């Protein structure tokens, strides 16, 4: 497995203090990505499943407040076979596991069986705009969202809210998310930021992406009106 970044983070990549691995490679091309160095397959440092398991086991003392290990990206699910093996071995050691995913993997249901805490981005509600901004069709995300909701498994949905991209119609966005319902799902709005802008080696194309408090409140209100639980981390 190829890793382009790792480190500890508290409360932002799953519960508690977590050792977070950024896995190399992503099938999306979101122009606001804060980790563009993780998009391409080459690069990073190669680590075996055994090496990662040993490193995680040595880090147990740091997994306080219900913490554990999170795999993100890039897109972690592109490493399907290795990821399943890794998650299985960590759970056998009693280590809490989490992934952050864009929700496109046809194997997400299978992978989710080995995950204690699943975070999934939903970047747009409109099929045409989703393809335009991510370069990936929306159908896979929609299918996995439906699958996970119907399974009534724990699910943390994150919505990167970006002015001029997906902020114009909060009612439509909320209606899309409410099309499948699960009492085990929570929703978090992530206002646009430019933390990764300086890491782009090509032109950073997002202009005026910052959202106002009113825009955030409009989407949050639309979600709550439909009985969807919102959280902040």
Secondary structure as UniProt FT lines:
FT   STRAND          2..10
FT   STRAND          17..23
FT   TURN            31..32
FT   HELIX           36..38
FT   STRAND          45..46
FT   HELIX           49..58
FT   HELIX           60..62
FT   STRAND          68..72
FT   HELIX           76..79
FT   HELIX           80..92
FT   TURN            93..94
FT   STRAND          97..101
FT   TURN            106..107
FT   HELIX           108..112
FT   TURN            113..114
FT   STRAND          117..121
FT   HELIX           127..134
FT   HELIX           139..150
FT   TURN            151..152
FT   STRAND          155..161
FT   TURN            163..166
FT   HELIX           170..177
FT   TURN            178..179
FT   TURN            183..184
FT   STRAND          185..191
FT   TURN            195..196
FT   HELIX           197..199
FT   HELIX           213..225
FT   TURN            226..227
FT   STRAND          229..230
//
